[in-house]
């Protein structure tokens, strides 16, 4: 799998509650206008019904060149016709997720140390996310920061596409690629001006 340099994550917690579908879709479209071609929809706090509704509207509105990944829920990935699913350490195993979504969709996994990375480095997985590389506020109970040295060790431990995640901004994104990541996952530094921020990231990362 060839990953784009920028892996944009839309986290519903970044939007004022109740999260309006129109606001979510417009944000995603602004990212696409800025050049984003891979978006993950992440919703840790709302109902499955809302997640499915949001994901369906995102898939309907986004151009076909933009891949849409569902966070956590392999079943909703299928129901919303997303392009793939991303699972964490407390979600379905990669093998179980693959059995649900089938061979044609993308499957990614989050890892936070080398032991998890090696366990997740299976044939079922298309890419591996590793982090947090830097301190992050996107999780209530974040895992230990791995730093650039940890990222270099992760790069040496797998040949699969590697997504760096956690505290990545326009100020440090280039150093993350230099440490061996194929792609950088970003949440917070896209929020205030998604189209311009996406364009900035892509210029920095090419």
Contact map, one row per residue, 1 for C-alpha under 8 A:
11100000000000000000000000000000000000000000000000000000000000000000000000000000000000000000000000000000000000000000000000000110000000000000000000000000000000001000000000000000000000000000000000000000000000
11110000000000000000000000000000000000000000000000000000000000000000000000000000000000000000000000000000000000000000000000000000000000000000000000000000000000001000000000000000000000000000000000000000000000
11111000000000000000000000000000000000000000000000000000000000000000000000000000000000000000000000000000000000000000000000000000000000000000000000000000000000001000000000000000000001100000000000000000000000
01111110000000000000000000000000000011000000000000000000000000000000000000000000000000000000000000000000000000000000000000000000000000000000000000000000000000000000000000000000000001100000000000000000000000
00111110000000000000000000000000000000000000000000000000000000000000000000000000000000000000000000000000000000000000000000000000000000000000000000000000000000000000000000000000000001110000000000000000010011
00011111000000000000000000000000000101000000000000000000000000000000000000000000000000000000000000000000000000000000000000000000000000000000000000000000000000000000000000000000000000111100000000000100110010
00011111100000000000000000000000000111110000000000000000000000000000000000000000000000000000000000000000000000000000000000000000000000000000000000000000000000000010000000000000000000111100000000000000000000
00000111110000000000000000000010000101110000000000000000000000000000000000000000000000000000000000000000000000000000000000000000000000000000000000000000000000000000000000000000000000001110010000000000000000
00000011111000000000000000000000000000111100000000000000000000000000000000000000000000000000000000000000000000000000000000000000000000000000000000000000000000000000000000000000000000001110000000000000000000
00000001111101000000000000010000000000111100000000000000000000000000000000000000000000000000000000000000000000000000000000000000000000000000000000000000000000000000000000000000000000000010000000000000000000
00000000111111100000000000000000000000001110000000000000000000000000000000000000000000000000000000000000000000000000000000000000000000000000000000000000000000000000000000000000000000000010000000000000000000
00000000011111100010000100000000000000001111000000000000000000000000000000000000000000000000000000000000000000000000000000000000000000000000000000000000000000000000000000000000000000000000000000000000000000
00000000001111110000000000000000000000000011100000000000000000000000000000000000000000000000000000000000000000000000000000000000000000000000000000000000000000000000000000000000000000000000000000000000000000
00000000011111110000000000000000000000000000000000000000000000000000000000000000000000000000000000000000000000000000000000000000000000000000000000000000000000000000000000000000000000000001001000000000000000
00000000001111111010000000000000000000000000000000000000000000000000000000000000000000000000000000000000000000000000000000000000000000000000000000000000000000000000000000000000000000000000000000000000000000
00000000000011111110000000000000000000000000000000000000000000000000000000000000000000000000000000000000000000000000000000000000000000000000000000000000000000000000000000000000000000000000000000000000000000
00000000000000111111000000000000000000000000000000000000000000000000000000000000000000000000000000000000000000000000000000000000000000000000000000000000000000000000000000000000000000000000000000000000000000
00000000000000011111000000000000000000000000000000000000000000000000000000000000000000000000000000000000000000000000000000000000000000000000000000000000000000000000000000000000000000000000000000000000000000
00000000000100111111101100000000000000000000000000000000000000000000000000000000000000000000000000000000000000000000000000000000000000000000000000000000000000000000000000000000000000000000000000000000000000
00000000000000001111111100000000000000000000000000000000000000000000000000000000000000000000000000000000000000000000000000000000000000000000000000000000000000000000000000000000000000000000000000000000000000
00000000000000000011111110000000000000000000000000000100100000000000000000000000000000000000000000000000000000000000000000000000000000000000000000000000000000000000000000000000000000000000000000000000000000
00000000000000000001111111000000000000000000000000000000000000000000000000000000000000000000000000000000000000000000000000000000000000000000000000000000000000000000000000000000000000000000000000000000000000
00000000000000000011111111100000000000000000000000000000000000000000000000000000000000000000000000000000000000000000000000000000000000000000000000000000000000000000000000000000000000000000000000000000000000
00000000000100000011111111110000000000000000000000000100010000000000000000000000000000000000000000000000000000000000000000000000000000000000000000000000000000000000000000000000000000000000000000000000000000
00000000000000000000111111111000000000000000000000000000110010000000000000000000000000000000000000000000000000000000000000000000000000000000000000000000000000000000000000000000000000000000000000000000000000
00000000000000000000011111111100000000000000000000000000000000000000000000000000000000000000000000000000000000000000000000000000000000000000000000000000000000000000000000000000000000000000000000000000000000
00000000000000000000001111111110000000000000000000000000000000000000000000000000000000000000000000000000000000000000000000000000000000000000000000000000000000000000000000000000000000000000000001000000000000
00000000010000000000000111111111000000100000000000000000010001000000000000000000000000000000000000000000000000000000000000000000000000000000000000000000000000000000000000000000000000000000000000000000000000
00000000000000000000000011111111100000000000000000000000000011000000000000000000000000000000000000000000000000000000000000000000000000000000000000000000000000000000000000000000000000000000000000000000000000
00000000000000000000000001111111110000000000000000000000000000000000000000000000000000000000000000000000000000000000000000000000000000000000000000000000000000000000000000000000000000000000000001100000000000
00000001000000000000000000111111111100000000000000000000000000000000000000000000000000000000000000000000000000000000000000000000000000000000000000000000000000000000000000000000000000000000000001100100000000
00000000000000000000000000011111111110000000000000000000000001000100000000000000000000000000000000000000000000000000000000000000000000000000000000000000000000000000000000000000000000000000000000100000000000
00000000000000000000000000001111111100000000000000000000000000000000000000000000000000000000000000000000000000000000000000000000000000000000000000000000000000000000000000000000000000000000000000100000000000
00000000000000000000000000000111111100000000000000000000000000000000000000000000000000000000000000000000000000000000000000000000000000000000000000000000000000000000000000000000000000000000000001111110000000
00000000000000000000000000000011111110000000000000000000000000000000000000000000000000000000000000000000000000000000000000000000000000000000000000000000000000000000000000000000000000000000000000100110010000
00000111000000000000000000000011111111100000000000000000000000000100000000000000000000000000000000000000000000000000000000000000000000000000000000000000000000000000000000000000000000000000000000000100000000
00010010000000000000000000000001001111100000000000000000000000001110000000000000000000000000000000000000000000000000000000000000000000000000000000000000000000000000000000000000000000000000000000000000000000
00010111000000000000000000000000000111110000000000000000000000000111100000000000000000000000000000000000000000000000000000000000000000000000000000000000000000000000000000000000000000000000000000000000000000
00000011110000000000000000010000000111111000000000000000000000000111100000000000000000000000000000000000000000000000000000000000000000000000000000000000000000000000000000000000000000000000000000000000000000
00000011110000000000000000000000000001111100000000000000000000000001111000000000000000000000000000000000000000000000000000000000000000000000000000000000000000000000000000000000000000000000000000000000000000
00000000111100000000000000000000000000111110000000000010000000000001111000000000000000000000000000000000000000000000000000000000000000000000000000000000000000000000000000000000000000000000000000000000000000
00000000111100000000000000000000000000011111000000000000000000000000011100000000000000000000000000000000000000000000000000000000000000000000000000000000000000000000000000000000000000000000000000000000000000
00000000001110000000000000000000000000001111110000100000000000000000001000000000000000000000000000000000000000000000000000000000000000000000000000000000000000000000000000000000000000000000000000000000000000
00000000000110000000000000000000000000000111110000000000000000000000000000000000000000000000000000000000000000000000000000000000000000000000000000000000000000000000000000000000000000000000000000000000000000
00000000000010000000000000000000000000000011111000000000000000000000000000000000000000000000000000000000000000000000000000000000000000000000000000000000000000000000000000000000000000000000000000000000000000
00000000000000000000000000000000000000000011111101100000000000000000000000000000000000000000000000000000000000000000000000000000000000000000000000000000000000000000000000000000000000000000000000000000000000
00000000000000000000000000000000000000000000111111100000000000000000000000000000000000000000000000000000000000000000000000000000000000000000000000000000000000000000000000000000000000000000000000000000000000
00000000000000000000000000000000000000000000011111110000000000000000000000010000000000000000000000000000000000000000000000000000000000000000000000000000000000000000000000000000000000000000000000000000000000
00000000000000000000000000000000000000000000001111111000000000000000000000000000000000000000000000000000000000000000000000000000000000000000000000000000000000000000000000000000000000000000000000000000000000
00000000000000000000000000000000000000000000011111111100000000000000000000000000000000000000000000000000000000000000000000000000000000000000000000000000000000000000000000000000000000000000000000000000000000
00000000000000000000000000000000000000000010011111111110000000000000000000010000000000000000000000000000000000000000000000000000000000000000000000000000000000000000000000000000000000000000000000000000000000
00000000000000000000000000000000000000000000000111111111000000000000000000010011000000000000000000000000000000000000000000000000000000000000000000000000000000000000000000000000000000000000000000000000000000
00000000000000000000000000000000000000000000000011111111100000000000000000000000000000000000000000000000000000000000000000000000000000000000000000000000000000000000000000000000000000000000000000000000000000
00000000000000000000100100000000000000000000000001111111110000000000000000000000000000000000000000000000000000000000000000000000000000000000000000000000000000000000000000000000000000000000000000000000000000
00000000000000000000000000000000000000001000000000111111111000000000010000000001010000000000000000000000000000000000000000000000000000000000000000000000000000000000000000000000000000000000000000000000000000
00000000000000000000000000000000000000000000000000011111111100000000000000000001100000000000000000000000000000000000000000000000000000000000000000000000000000000000000000000000000000000000000000000000000000
00000000000000000000100010000000000000000000000000001111111110000000000000000000000000000000000000000000000000000000000000000000000000000000000000000000000000000000000000000000000000000000000000000000000000
00000000000000000000000110010000000000000000000000000111111111000001000000000000000000000000000000000000000000000000000000000000000000000000000000000000000000000000000000000000000000000000000000000000000000
00000000000000000000000000000000000000000000000000000011111111000001000000000001110000000000000000000000000000000000000000000000000000000000000000000000000000000000000000000000000000000000000000000000000000
00000000000000000000000000000000000000000000000000000001111111000000000000000000000000000000000000000000000000000000000000000000000000000000000000000000000000000000000000000000000000000000000000000000000000
00000000000000000000000010001000000000000000000000000000111111100000000000000000000000000000000000000000000000000000000000000000000000000000000000000000000000000000000000000000000000000000000000000000000000
00000000000000000000000000011001000000000000000000000000011111110100000000000000000000000000000000000000000000000000000000000000000000000000000000000000000000000000000000000000000000000000000000000000000000
00000000000000000000000000000000000000000000000000000000000011111100000000000000000000000000000000000000000000000000000000000000000000000000000000000000000000000000000000000000000000000000000000000000000000
00000000000000000000000000000000000000000000000000000000000001111110000000000000000000000000000000000000000000000000000000000000000000000000000000000000000000000000000000000000000000000000000000000000000000
00000000000000000000000000000000000010000000000000000000000000111110000000000000000000000000000000000000000000000000000000000000000000000000000000000000000000000000000000000000000000000000000000000000000000
00000000000000000000000000000001000111100000000000000000000001111111000000000000000000000000000000000000000000000000000000000000000000000000000000000000000000000000000000000000000000000000000000000000000000
00000000000000000000000000000000000011100000000000000000000000011111100000000000011000000000000000000000000000000000000000000000000000000000000000000000000000000000000000000000000000000000000000000000000000
00000000000000000000000000000000000001111000000000000000011000000111110000000000011100000000000000000000000000000000000000000000000000000000000000000000000000000000000000000000000000000000000000000000000000
00000000000000000000000000000000000001111000000000000000000000000011111000001000011111000000000000000000010000000000000000000000000000000000000000000000000000000000000000000000000000000000000000000000000000
00000000000000000000000000000000000000011100000000000010000000000001111111011000010111000000000000000000000000000000000000000000000000000000000000000000000000000000000000000000000000000000000000000000000000
00000000000000000000000000000000000000011110000000000000000000000000111110000000000011100000000000000000000000000000000000000000000000000000000000000000000000000000000000000000000000000000000000000000000000
00000000000000000000000000000000000000000100000000000000000000000000011111000000000011110011000000000000000000000000000000000000000000000000000000000000000000000000000000000000000000000000000000000000000000
00000000000000000000000000000000000000000000000000000000000000000000011111111000000011100000000000000000000000000000000000000000000000000000000000000000000000000000000000000000000000000000000000000000000000
00000000000000000000000000000000000000000000000000000000000000000000010111111100000110000000000010011000000000000000000000000000000000000000000000000000000000000000000000000000000000000000000000000000000000
00000000000000000000000000000000000000000000000000000000000000000000000011111110000000000000000000011000000000000000000000000000000000000000000000000000000000000000000000000000000000000000000000000000000000
00000000000000000000000000000000000000000000000100110000000000000000010011111111000000000000000000000000000000000000000000000000000000000000000000000000000000000000000000000000000000000000000000000000000000
00000000000000000000000000000000000000000000000000000000000000000000110011111111111110000000000000001000000000000000000000000000000000000000000000000000000000000000000000000000000000000000000000000000000000
00000000000000000000000000000000000000000000000000000000000000000000000001111111110000000000000000001000000000000000000000000000000000000000000000000000000000000000000000000000000000000000000000000000000000
00000000000000000000000000000000000000000000000000010000000000000000000000111111110000000000000000000000000000000000000000000000000000000000000000000000000000000000000000000000000000000000000000000000000000
00000000000000000000000000000000000000000000000000010011001000000000000000011111110000000000000000000000000000000000000000000000000000000000000000000000000000000000000000000000000000000000000000000000000000
00000000000000000000000000000000000000000000000000000001001000000000000000001111111000000000000000000000000000000000000000000000000000000000000000000000000000000000000000000000000000000000000000000000000000
00000000000000000000000000000000000000000000000000000010001000000011110000001111111110000000000000000000000000000000000000000000000000000000000000000000000000000000000000000000000000000000000000000000000000
00000000000000000000000000000000000000000000000000000000000000000011100000001000111110000000000000000000110000000000000000000000000000000000000000000000000000000000000000000000000000000000000000000000000000
00000000000000000000000000000000000000000000000000000000000000000001110001001000011111000000000000001000111000000000000000000000000000000000000000000000000000000000000000000000000000000000000000000000000000
00000000000000000000000000000000000000000000000000000000000000000000111111001000011111100000000000000000111100000000000000000000000000000000000000000000000000000000000000000000000000000000000000000000000000
00000000000000000000000000000000000000000000000000000000000000000000111110000000000111110000000000000000001111000000000000000000000000000000000000000000000000000000000000000000000000000000000000000000000000
00000000000000000000000000000000000000000000000000000000000000000000001110000000000011111111110010000000001111000000000000000000000000000000000000000000000000000000000000000000000000000000000000000000000000
00000000000000000000000000000000000000000000000000000000000000000000000100000000000001111111000000000000000011100000000000000000000000000000000000000000000000000000000000000000000000000000000000000000000000
00000000000000000000000000000000000000000000000000000000000000000000000000000000000000111111100000000000000011100000000000000000000000000000000000000000000000000000000000000000000000000000000000000000000000
00000000000000000000000000000000000000000000000000000000000000000000000000000000000000111111000000000000000000000000000000000000000000000000000000000000000000000000000000000000000000000000000000000000000000
00000000000000000000000000000000000000000000000000000000000000000000000100000000000000111111100000000000000000000000000000000000000000000000000000000000000000000000000000000000000000000000000000000000000000
00000000000000000000000000000000000000000000000000000000000000000000000100000000000000111111111110000000000000000000000000000000000000000000000000000000000000000000000000000000000000000000000000000000000000
00000000000000000000000000000000000000000000000000000000000000000000000000000000000000101011111110000000000000000000000000000000000000000000000000000000000000000000000000000000000000000000000000000000000000
00000000000000000000000000000000000000000000000000000000000000000000000000000000000000100001111111000000001010000000000101011000000000000000000000000000000000000000000000000000000000000000000000000000000000
00000000000000000000000000000000000000000000000000000000000000000000000000000000000000000001111111100000000000000000000000010000000000000000000000000000000000000000000000000000000000000000000000000000000000
00000000000000000000000000000000000000000000000000000000000000000000000000000000000000000001111111110000000000000000000000000000000000000000000000000000000000000000000000000000000000000000000000000000000000
00000000000000000000000000000000000000000000000000000000000000000000000001000000000000100001111111111000001000000000000000000000000000000000000000000000000000000000000000000000000000000000000000000000000000
00000000000000000000000000000000000000000000000000000000000000000000000000000000000000000000011111111110001000000000000000010000000000000000000000000000000000000000000000000000000000000000000000000000000000
00000000000000000000000000000000000000000000000000000000000000000000000000000000000000000000001111111100000000000000000000000000000000000000000000000000000000000000000000000000000000000000000000000000000000
00000000000000000000000000000000000000000000000000000000000000000000000001100000000000000000000111111100000000000000000000000000000000000000000000000000000000000000000000000000000000000000000000000000000000
00000000000000000000000000000000000000000000000000000000000000000000000001101100000100000000000011111111100000000000000000000000000000000000000000000000000000000000000000000000000000000000000000000000000000
00000000000000000000000000000000000000000000000000000000000000000000000000000000000000000000000001111111100000000000000000000000000000000000000000000000000000000000000000000000000000000000000000000000000000
00000000000000000000000000000000000000000000000000000000000000000000000000000000000000000000000001001111100000000000000000000000000000000000000000000000000000000000000000000000000000000000000000000000000000
00000000000000000000000000000000000000000000000000000000000000000000000000000000000000000000000000001111110000000000000000000000000000000000000000000000000000000000000000000000000000000000000000000000000000
00000000000000000000000000000000000000000000000000000000000000000000000000000000001110000000000000001111111000000000000000000000000000000000000000000000000000000000000000000000000000000000000000000000000000
00000000000000000000000000000000000000000000000000000000000000000000100000000000001110000000000000000001111100000000000000001100000000000000000000000000000000000000000000000000000000000000000000000000000000
00000000000000000000000000000000000000000000000000000000000000000000000000000000000111100000010011000000111110000000000000011110000000000000000000000000000000000000000000000000000000000000000000000000000000
00000000000000000000000000000000000000000000000000000000000000000000000000000000000011100000000000000000011111000000000000001111100000000000000000000000000000000000000000000000000000000000000000000000000000
00000000000000000000000000000000000000000000000000000000000000000000000000000000000001111000010000000000001111100000000100001011100000000000000000000000000000000000000000000000000000000000000000000000000000
00000000000000000000000000000000000000000000000000000000000000000000000000000000000001111000000000000000000111110000000000000001111000000000000000000000000000000000000000000000000000000000000000000000000000
00000000000000000000000000000000000000000000000000000000000000000000000000000000000000011000000000000000000011111101100100000001111000000000000000000000000000000000000000000000000000000000000000000000000000
00000000000000000000000000000000000000000000000000000000000000000000000000000000000000000000000000000000000001111101100000000000011100000000001101000000000000000000000000000000000000000000000000000000000000
00000000000000000000000000000000000000000000000000000000000000000000000000000000000000000000000000000000000000111111100000000000011000000000000001000000000000000000000000000000000000000000000000000000000000
00000000000000000000000000000000000000000000000000000000000000000000000000000000000000000000000000000000000000111111110000000000000000000000000000000000110010000000000000000000000000000000000000000000000000
00000000000000000000000000000000000000000000000000000000000000000000000000000000000000000000000000000000000000001111111000000000000000000000000000000000000000000000000000000000000000000000000000000000000000
00000000000000000000000000000000000000000000000000000000000000000000000000000000000000000000000000000000000000111111111100000000000000000000000000000000000000000000000000000000000000000000000000000000000000
00000000000000000000000000000000000000000000000000000000000000000000000000000000000000000000000000000000000000111111111110000001010000000000000000000000010010000000000000000000000000000000000000000000000000
00000000000000000000000000000000000000000000000000000000000000000000000000000000000000000000000000000000000000000111111110000000000000000000000000000000000011000000000000000000000000000000000000000000000000
00000000000000000000000000000000000000000000000000000000000000000000000000000000000000000000000000000000000000000011111111000000000000000000000000000000000000000000000000000000000000000000000000000000000000
00000000000000000000000000000000000000000000000000000000000000000000000000000000000000000000010000000000000010100001111111001001000000000000000000000000000000000000000000000000000000000000000000000000000000
00000000000000000000000000000000000000000000000000000000000000000000000000000000000000000000000000000000000000000000111111101001000000000000000000000000000001010000000000000000000000000000000000000000000000
00000000000000000000000000000000000000000000000000000000000000000000000000000000000000000000010000000000000000000000001111111000000000000000000000000000000000000000000000000000000000000000000000000000000000
00000000000000000000000000000000000000000000000000000000000000000000000000000000000000000000000000000000000000000000000011111100000000000000000000000000000000000000000000000000000000000000000000000000000000
00000000000000000000000000000000000000000000000000000000000000000000000000000000000000000000011001000000001000000000000001111100000000000000000000000000000000000000000000000000000000000000000000000000000000
00000000000000000000000000000000000000000000000000000000000000000000000000000000000000000000010000000000011110000000000111111111000000000000000000000000000000000000000000000000000000000000000000000000000000
10000000000000000000000000000000000000000000000000000000000000000000000000000000000000000000000000000000011100000000000000111111000000000000000000000000000000011000000000000000000000000000000000000000000000
10000000000000000000000000000000000000000000000000000000000000000000000000000000000000000000000000000000001110000000000000001111100000000000000000000000000000011110000000000000000000000000000000000000000000
00000000000000000000000000000000000000000000000000000000000000000000000000000000000000000000000000000000000111100000100110001111110000000000000000000000000000011110000000000000000000000000000000000000000000
00000000000000000000000000000000000000000000000000000000000000000000000000000000000000000000000000000000000111100000000000000011111000000000000000000000000000000111100000000000000000000000000000000000000000
00000000000000000000000000000000000000000000000000000000000000000000000000000000000000000000000000000000000001111000100000000001111110000000000000000010010000000111100000000000000000000000000000000000000000
00000000000000000000000000000000000000000000000000000000000000000000000000000000000000000000000000000000000001111000000000000000111111000000001011100010000000000001110000000000000000000000000000000000000000
00000000000000000000000000000000000000000000000000000000000000000000000000000000000000000000000000000000000000010000000000000000011111110000011111100000000000000001111000000000000000000000000000000000000000
00000000000000000000000000000000000000000000000000000000000000000000000000000000000000000000000000000000000000000000000000000000011111100000000011110110000000000001111100000000000000000000000000000000000000
00000000000000000000000000000000000000000000000000000000000000000000000000000000000000000000000000000000000000000000000000000000001111110000000011100000000000000000011100000000000000000000000000000000000000
00000000000000000000000000000000000000000000000000000000000000000000000000000000000000000000000000000000000000000000000000000000000111111000000010000000000000000000011000000000000000000000000000000000000000
00000000000000000000000000000000000000000000000000000000000000000000000000000000000000000000000000000000000000000000000000000000000101111110010000000000000000000000011000000000000000000000000000000000000000
00000000000000000000000000000000000000000000000000000000000000000000000000000000000000000000000000000000000000000000000000000000000000111111010000000000000000000000001000000000000000000000000000000000000000
00000000000000000000000000000000000000000000000000000000000000000000000000000000000000000000000000000000000000000000000000000000000000011111000000000000000000000000010000000000000000000011000000000000000000
00000000000000000000000000000000000000000000000000000000000000000000000000000000000000000000000000000000000000000000000000000000000000011111110000000000000000000000000000000000000000000000000000000000000000
00000000000000000000000000000000000000000000000000000000000000000000000000000000000000000000000000000000000000000000000000000000000000001111110000000000000000000000000000000000000000000000000000000000000000
00000000000000000000000000000000000000000000000000000000000000000000000000000000000000000000000000000000000000000000000000000000000000000011111000000000000000000000000000000000000000000000000000000000000000
00000000000000000000000000000000000000000000000000000000000000000000000000000000000000000000000000000000000000000000000000000000000100011011111100000000000000000000000000000000000000000000000000000000000000
00000000000000000000000000000000000000000000000000000000000000000000000000000000000000000000000000000000000000010000000000000000001100000000111110000000000000000000000000000000000000000000000000000000000000
00000000000000000000000000000000000000000000000000000000000000000000000000000000000000000000000000000000000000010000000000000000000100000000011111000000000000000000000000000000000000000000000000000000000000
00000000000000000000000000000000000000000000000000000000000000000000000000000000000000000000000000000000000000000000000000000000001111100000001111100000000000000000000000000000000000000000000000000000000000
00000000000000000000000000000000000000000000000000000000000000000000000000000000000000000000000000000000000000011000000000000000001111000000000111111110000000000000000000000000000000000000000000000000000000
00000000000000000000000000000000000000000000000000000000000000000000000000000000000000000000000000000000000000000000000000000000001111000000000011111110000000000000000000000000000000000000000000000000000000
00000000000000000000000000000000000000000000000000000000000000000000000000000000000000000000000000000000000000000000000000000000000010000000000001111111000000000000000000000011001000000000000000000000000000
00000000000000000000000000000000000000000000000000000000000000000000000000000000000000000000000000000000000000000000000000000000000000000000000001111111100000000000000000000000001000000000000000000000000000
00000000000000000000000000000000000000000000000000000000000000000000000000000000000000000000000000000000000000000000000000000000000010000000000001111111110000000000000000000000000000000000000000000000000000
00000000000000000000000000000000000000000000000000000000000000000000000000000000000000000000000000000000000000000000000000000000011010000000000001111111111000000001000000000001001110000000000000000000000000
00000000000000000000000000000000000000000000000000000000000000000000000000000000000000000000000000000000000000000000000000000000000000000000000000011111111100000000000000000000001100000000000000000000000000
00000000000000000000000000000000000000000000000000000000000000000000000000000000000000000000000000000000000000000100000000000000000000000000000000001111111110000000000000000000000000000000000000000000000000
00000000000000000000000000000000000000000000000000000000000000000000000000000000000000000000000000000000000000000100100000000000010000000000000000000111111111000000000000000000000000000000000000000000000000
00000000000000000000000000000000000000000000000000000000000000000000000000000000000000000000000000000000000000000000000000000000000000000000000000000011111111100100000000000000001110000000000000000000000000
00000000000000000000000000000000000000000000000000000000000000000000000000000000000000000000000000000000000000000000000000000000000000000000000000000001111111100000000000000000000000000000000000000000000000
00000000000000000000000000000000000000000000000000000000000000000000000000000000000000000000000000000000000000000100110000000000000000000000000000000000111111100000000000000000000000000000000000000000000000
00000000000000000000000000000000000000000000000000000000000000000000000000000000000000000000000000000000000000000000010010000000000000000000000000000000011111110000000000000000000000000000000000000000000000
00000000000000000000000000000000000000000000000000000000000000000000000000000000000000000000000000000000000000000000000000000000000000000000000000000000001111111000000000000000000000000000000000000000000000
00000000000000000000000000000000000000000000000000000000000000000000000000000000000000000000000000000000000000000000000010000111000000000000000000000000000001111100000000000000000000000000000000000000000000
11100000000000000000000000000000000000000000000000000000000000000000000000000000000000000000000000000000000000000000000000000111000000000000000000000000000000111110000000000000000011100000000000000000000000
00000000000000000000000000000000000000000000000000000000000000000000000000000000000000000000000000000000000000000000000000000011110000000000000000000000001000011111000000000000000111100000000000000000000000
00000010000000000000000000000000000000000000000000000000000000000000000000000000000000000000000000000000000000000000000000000011110000000000000000000000000000001111100000000000000011111000000000000000000000
00000000000000000000000000000000000000000000000000000000000000000000000000000000000000000000000000000000000000000000000000000000111110000000000000000010000000000111110000000001000011111000000000000000000000
00000000000000000000000000000000000000000000000000000000000000000000000000000000000000000000000000000000000000000000000000000000111110000000000000000000000000000011111100000000000000011100000000000000000000
00000000000000000000000000000000000000000000000000000000000000000000000000000000000000000000000000000000000000000000000000000000001111110100000000000000000000000001111100000000000000001100000000000000000000
00000000000000000000000000000000000000000000000000000000000000000000000000000000000000000000000000000000000000000000000000000000000111111000000000000000000000000000111110000000000000000100000000000000000000
00000000000000000000000000000000000000000000000000000000000000000000000000000000000000000000000000000000000000000000000000000000000011000000000000000000000000000000111111111000000000011100100000000000000000
00000000000000000000000000000000000000000000000000000000000000000000000000000000000000000000000000000000000000000000000000000000000000000000000000000000000000000000001111111000000000000100100000000000000000
00000000000000000000000000000000000000000000000000000000000000000000000000000000000000000000000000000000000000000000000000000000000000000000000000000000000000000000000111111100000000000000100000000001100100
00000000000000000000000000000000000000000000000000000000000000000000000000000000000000000000000000000000000000000000000000000000000000000000000000000000000000000000000111111100000000000000000000000000000000
00000000000000000000000000000000000000000000000000000000000000000000000000000000000000000000000000000000000000000000000000000000000000000000000000000000000000000000000111111111000000000000000000000000000000
00000000000000000000000000000000000000000000000000000000000000000000000000000000000000000000000000000000000000000000000000000000000000000000000000000000000000000000000111111111100000010000000000000000100110
00000000000000000000000000000000000000000000000000000000000000000000000000000000000000000000000000000000000000000000000000000000000000000000000000000000000000000000000001111111110000000000000000000000000110
00000000000000000000000000000000000000000000000000000000000000000000000000000000000000000000000000000000000000000000000000000000000000000000000000010000000000000000000000011111111000000000000000000000000000
00000000000000000000000000000000000000000000000000000000000000000000000000000000000000000000000000000000000000000000000000000000000000000000000000010010000000000001000000011111111110010000000000000000000000
00000000000000000000000000000000000000000000000000000000000000000000000000000000000000000000000000000000000000000000000000000000000000000000000000000000000000000000000000001111111111110000000000000000000010
00000000000000000000000000000000000000000000000000000000000000000000000000000000000000000000000000000000000000000000000000000000000000000000000000000000000000000000000000000111111110000000000000000000000000
00000000000000000000000000000000000000000000000000000000000000000000000000000000000000000000000000000000000000000000000000000000000000000000000000011011001000000000000000000011111110000000000000000000000000
00000000000000000000000000000000000000000000000000000000000000000000000000000000000000000000000000000000000000000000000000000000000000000000000000000011001000000100000000000001111111000000000000000000000000
00000000000000000000000000000000000000000000000000000000000000000000000000000000000000000000000000000000000000000000000000000000000000000000000000000010001000001111000000000001111111110000000000000000000000
00111000000000000000000000000000000000000000000000000000000000000000000000000000000000000000000000000000000000000000000000000000000000000000000000000000000000001111000000000000100111110000000000000000000000
00111110000000000000000000000000000000000000000000000000000000000000000000000000000000000000000000000000000000000000000000000000000000000000000000000000000000001111000000000000100011111000000000000000000000
00001110000000000000000000000000000000000000000000000000000000000000000000000000000000000000000000000000000000000000000000000000000000000000000000000000000000000011100100001001100011111100000000000000000000
00000111100000000000000000000000000000000000000000000000000000000000000000000000000000000000000000000000000000000000000000000000000000000000000000000000000000000011110100000000000000111110000000000000000000
00000111100000000000000000000000000000000000000000000000000000000000000000000000000000000000000000000000000000000000000000000000000000000000000000000000000000000000111110000000000000011111110000000000000000
00000001111000000000000000000000000000000000000000000000000000000000000000000000000000000000000000000000000000000000000000000000000000000100000000000000000000000000000000000000000000001111111000000000000000
00000000000001000000000000000000000000000000000000000000000000000000000000000000000000000000000000000000000000000000000000000000000000000100000000000000000000000000000000000000000000000111111000000000000000
00000000000000000000000000000000000000000000000000000000000000000000000000000000000000000000000000000000000000000000000000000000000000000000000000000000000000000000000111000000000000000111111100001000000000
00000001000000000000000000000000000000000000000000000000000000000000000000000000000000000000000000000000000000000000000000000000000000000000000000000000000000000000000000000000000000000111111111101100000000
00000000000001000000000000000000000000000000000000000000000000000000000000000000000000000000000000000000000000000000000000000000000000000000000000000000000000000000000000000000000000000011111111000000000000
00000000000000000000000000000000000000000000000000000000000000000000000000000000000000000000000000000000000000000000000000000000000000000000000000000000000000000000000000000000000000000000111111000000000000
00000000000000000000000000000000000000000000000000000000000000000000000000000000000000000000000000000000000000000000000000000000000000000000000000000000000000000000000000000000000000000000011111111000000000
00000000000000000000000000100110010000000000000000000000000000000000000000000000000000000000000000000000000000000000000000000000000000000000000000000000000000000000000000000000000000000000011111111100000000
00000000000000000000000000000111111000000000000000000000000000000000000000000000000000000000000000000000000000000000000000000000000000000000000000000000000000000000000000000000000000000000010011111110000000
00000000000000000000000000000000010000000000000000000000000000000000000000000000000000000000000000000000000000000000000000000000000000000000000000000000000000000000000000000000000000000000000011111111000000
00000000000000000000000000000000010000000000000000000000000000000000000000000000000000000000000000000000000000000000000000000000000000000000000000000000000000000000000000000000000000000000110011111111100000
00000100000000000000000000000010011100000000000000000000000000000000000000000000000000000000000000000000000000000000000000000000000000000000000000000000000000000000000000000000000000000000010001111111110000
00000000000000000000000000000000011000000000000000000000000000000000000000000000000000000000000000000000000000000000000000000000000000000000000000000000000000000000000000000000000000000000000000111111111000
00000000000000000000000000000000000000000000000000000000000000000000000000000000000000000000000000000000000000000000000000000000000000000000000000000000000000000000000001000000000000000000000000011111111100
00000100000000000000000000000000000000000000000000000000000000000000000000000000000000000000000000000000000000000000000000000000000000000000000000000000000000000000000001001000000000000000000000001111111110
00001100000000000000000000000000001000000000000000000000000000000000000000000000000000000000000000000000000000000000000000000000000000000000000000000000000000000000000000000000000000000000000000000111111111
00000000000000000000000000000000000000000000000000000000000000000000000000000000000000000000000000000000000000000000000000000000000000000000000000000000000000000000000000000000000000000000000000000011111111
00000000000000000000000000000000000000000000000000000000000000000000000000000000000000000000000000000000000000000000000000000000000000000000000000000000000000000000000001001100000000000000000000000001111111
00001100000000000000000000000000000000000000000000000000000000000000000000000000000000000000000000000000000000000000000000000000000000000000000000000000000000000000000000001100100000000000000000000000111111
00001000000000000000000000000000000000000000000000000000000000000000000000000000000000000000000000000000000000000000000000000000000000000000000000000000000000000000000000000000000000000000000000000000011111
